[in-house]
Amino acid sequence: MVRRKWNWKGIALGAAFFAAAGGVLTFYVWYQTESVRLGLEIARNESRIRALGETIEALKLRRAALLDPARVERIAREKLGLVDPDDAAIVYERPGPAR
């Protein structure tokens, strides 16, 4: 049996092939990993958006309750001691010429 000699051209071609295959495999694994990571991040952000939307709705309801005219009037009368003015205390002004 004759032993075959390796030449530099064959070794370089084999090394280049394995380097290219390793590069393609590395890129594929990175791409798949990045796809999964981005999918998980999107899912987290979507759930965060839903939670923030619910918080916004709750805050809108609280704001509406706090700005209720009956509540504001009750606080003005009970806590601040405000009363309706007498008819004599109301002063009406005629609109003057625009300046």
BAKOL-41145 format. One record per residue (C-alpha): residue number from 1; x, y, z; residue in one letter. Coordinates in nm, 4 decimals, always signed. Layout:
BEGIN
+-----+----------+----------+----------+--------+
| num |       c1 |       c2 |       c3 | residu |
+-----+----------+----------+----------+--------+
| NUM |        X |        Y |        Z |      a |
...
+-----+----------+----------+----------+--------+
//
This chain:
BEGIN
+-----+----------+----------+----------+--------+
| num |       c1 |       c2 |       c3 | residu |
+-----+----------+----------+----------+--------+
|   1 |  +0.0000 |  +0.0000 |  +0.0000 |      m |
|   2 |  +0.1293 |  +0.3406 |  -0.0997 |      v |
|   3 |  +0.1172 |  +0.6226 |  +0.1482 |      r |
|   4 |  -0.0221 |  +0.9430 |  +0.0063 |      r |
|   5 |  +0.1588 |  +1.2676 |  +0.0770 |      k |
|   6 |  -0.0285 |  +1.5721 |  +0.1876 |      w |
|   7 |  +0.0472 |  +1.8824 |  -0.0077 |      n |
|   8 |  +0.0039 |  +2.2394 |  +0.1200 |      w |
|   9 |  -0.2642 |  +2.3159 |  -0.1353 |      k |
|  10 |  -0.4851 |  +2.0318 |  -0.0109 |      g |
|  11 |  -0.4287 |  +2.1225 |  +0.3535 |      i |
|  12 |  -0.5097 |  +2.4893 |  +0.2868 |      a |
|  13 |  -0.8223 |  +2.3946 |  +0.0899 |      l |
|  14 |  -0.9370 |  +2.1605 |  +0.3698 |      g |
|  15 |  -0.8702 |  +2.4251 |  +0.6365 |      a |
|  16 |  -1.0602 |  +2.6861 |  +0.4342 |      a |
|  17 |  -1.3540 |  +2.4475 |  +0.3946 |      f |
|  18 |  -1.3680 |  +2.3733 |  +0.7676 |      f |
|  19 |  -1.3319 |  +2.7435 |  +0.8513 |      a |
|  20 |  -1.6189 |  +2.8316 |  +0.6148 |      a |
|  21 |  -1.8350 |  +2.5500 |  +0.7542 |      a |
|  22 |  -1.7535 |  +2.6622 |  +1.1099 |      g |
|  23 |  -1.8397 |  +3.0219 |  +1.0205 |      g |
|  24 |  -2.1725 |  +2.9222 |  +0.8668 |      v |
|  25 |  -2.2555 |  +2.7024 |  +1.1660 |      l |
|  26 |  -2.1585 |  +2.9785 |  +1.4096 |      t |
|  27 |  -2.3745 |  +3.2306 |  +1.2218 |      f |
|  28 |  -2.6711 |  +2.9891 |  +1.2190 |      y |
|  29 |  -2.6478 |  +2.9241 |  +1.5936 |      v |
|  30 |  -2.6123 |  +3.2999 |  +1.6644 |      w |
|  31 |  -2.9101 |  +3.3771 |  +1.4404 |      y |
|  32 |  -3.1324 |  +3.1188 |  +1.6116 |      q |
|  33 |  -3.0254 |  +3.2324 |  +1.9582 |      t |
|  34 |  -3.0878 |  +3.5960 |  +1.8693 |      e |
|  35 |  -3.4314 |  +3.5092 |  +1.7280 |      s |
|  36 |  -3.5327 |  +3.3347 |  +2.0491 |      v |
|  37 |  -3.3951 |  +3.6191 |  +2.2627 |      r |
|  38 |  -3.5819 |  +3.8816 |  +2.0615 |      l |
|  39 |  -3.9031 |  +3.6774 |  +2.0772 |      g |
|  40 |  -3.8793 |  +3.6584 |  +2.4561 |      l |
|  41 |  -3.8044 |  +4.0306 |  +2.4788 |      e |
|  42 |  -4.1047 |  +4.1107 |  +2.2595 |      i |
|  43 |  -4.3285 |  +3.8949 |  +2.4793 |      a |
|  44 |  -4.1993 |  +4.0700 |  +2.7950 |      r |
|  45 |  -4.2553 |  +4.4120 |  +2.6401 |      n |
|  46 |  -4.6064 |  +4.3215 |  +2.5266 |      e |
|  47 |  -4.7012 |  +4.2084 |  +2.8762 |      s |
|  48 |  -4.5479 |  +4.5280 |  +3.0168 |      r |
|  49 |  -4.7510 |  +4.7347 |  +2.7696 |      i |
|  50 |  -5.0688 |  +4.5540 |  +2.8788 |      r |
|  51 |  -4.9879 |  +4.6162 |  +3.2466 |      a |
|  52 |  -4.9152 |  +4.9837 |  +3.1817 |      l |
|  53 |  -5.2411 |  +5.0160 |  +2.9861 |      g |
|  54 |  -5.4322 |  +4.8745 |  +3.2824 |      e |
|  55 |  -5.2514 |  +5.1165 |  +3.5139 |      t |
|  56 |  -5.3409 |  +5.4076 |  +3.2861 |      i |
|  57 |  -5.7075 |  +5.3065 |  +3.2874 |      e |
|  58 |  -5.7061 |  +5.2795 |  +3.6683 |      a |
|  59 |  -5.5449 |  +5.6229 |  +3.6958 |      l |
|  60 |  -5.8023 |  +5.7726 |  +3.4587 |      k |
|  61 |  -6.0824 |  +5.6336 |  +3.6756 |      l |
|  62 |  -5.9166 |  +5.7704 |  +3.9902 |      r |
|  63 |  -5.8695 |  +6.1107 |  +3.8258 |      r |
|  64 |  -6.2356 |  +6.1194 |  +3.7246 |      a |
|  65 |  -6.3377 |  +6.0312 |  +4.0801 |      a |
|  66 |  -6.1117 |  +6.2971 |  +4.2297 |      l |
|  67 |  -6.2352 |  +6.5660 |  +3.9904 |      l |
|  68 |  -6.6030 |  +6.4862 |  +4.0462 |      d |
|  69 |  -6.7779 |  +6.8246 |  +4.0925 |      p |
|  70 |  -6.9850 |  +6.6984 |  +4.3873 |      a |
|  71 |  -6.6688 |  +6.5837 |  +4.5671 |      r |
|  72 |  -6.4901 |  +6.9113 |  +4.4965 |      v |
|  73 |  -6.7873 |  +7.1116 |  +4.6266 |      e |
|  74 |  -6.8145 |  +6.8945 |  +4.9401 |      r |
|  75 |  -6.4436 |  +6.9443 |  +5.0167 |      i |
|  76 |  -6.4749 |  +7.3197 |  +4.9534 |      a |
|  77 |  -6.7683 |  +7.3509 |  +5.1918 |      r |
|  78 |  -6.6610 |  +7.1085 |  +5.4672 |      e |
|  79 |  -6.2824 |  +7.1318 |  +5.4816 |      k |
|  80 |  -6.2183 |  +7.4794 |  +5.3445 |      l |
|  81 |  -6.5296 |  +7.6451 |  +5.4860 |      g |
|  82 |  -6.6295 |  +7.8086 |  +5.1576 |      l |
|  83 |  -6.9891 |  +7.9277 |  +5.1142 |      v |
|  84 |  -7.1950 |  +8.0709 |  +4.8305 |      d |
|  85 |  -7.1580 |  +8.4497 |  +4.8077 |      p |
|  86 |  -7.4494 |  +8.6782 |  +4.8951 |      d |
|  87 |  -7.6257 |  +8.8422 |  +4.6044 |      d |
|  88 |  -7.4966 |  +9.1797 |  +4.7213 |      a |
|  89 |  -7.1350 |  +9.0569 |  +4.7077 |      a |
|  90 |  -7.1513 |  +8.9750 |  +4.3364 |      i |
|  91 |  -7.0233 |  +9.2569 |  +4.1160 |      v |
|  92 |  -7.1005 |  +9.2539 |  +3.7457 |      y |
|  93 |  -6.8762 |  +9.4468 |  +3.5103 |      e |
|  94 |  -6.9677 |  +9.5613 |  +3.1667 |      r |
|  95 |  -6.7298 |  +9.4459 |  +2.8994 |      p |
|  96 |  -6.5153 |  +9.7399 |  +2.7945 |      g |
|  97 |  -6.3548 |  +9.8051 |  +2.4597 |      p |
|  98 |  -6.0873 |  +9.5599 |  +2.3597 |      a |
|  99 |  -5.7371 |  +9.6875 |  +2.4183 |      r |
+-----+----------+----------+----------+--------+
//
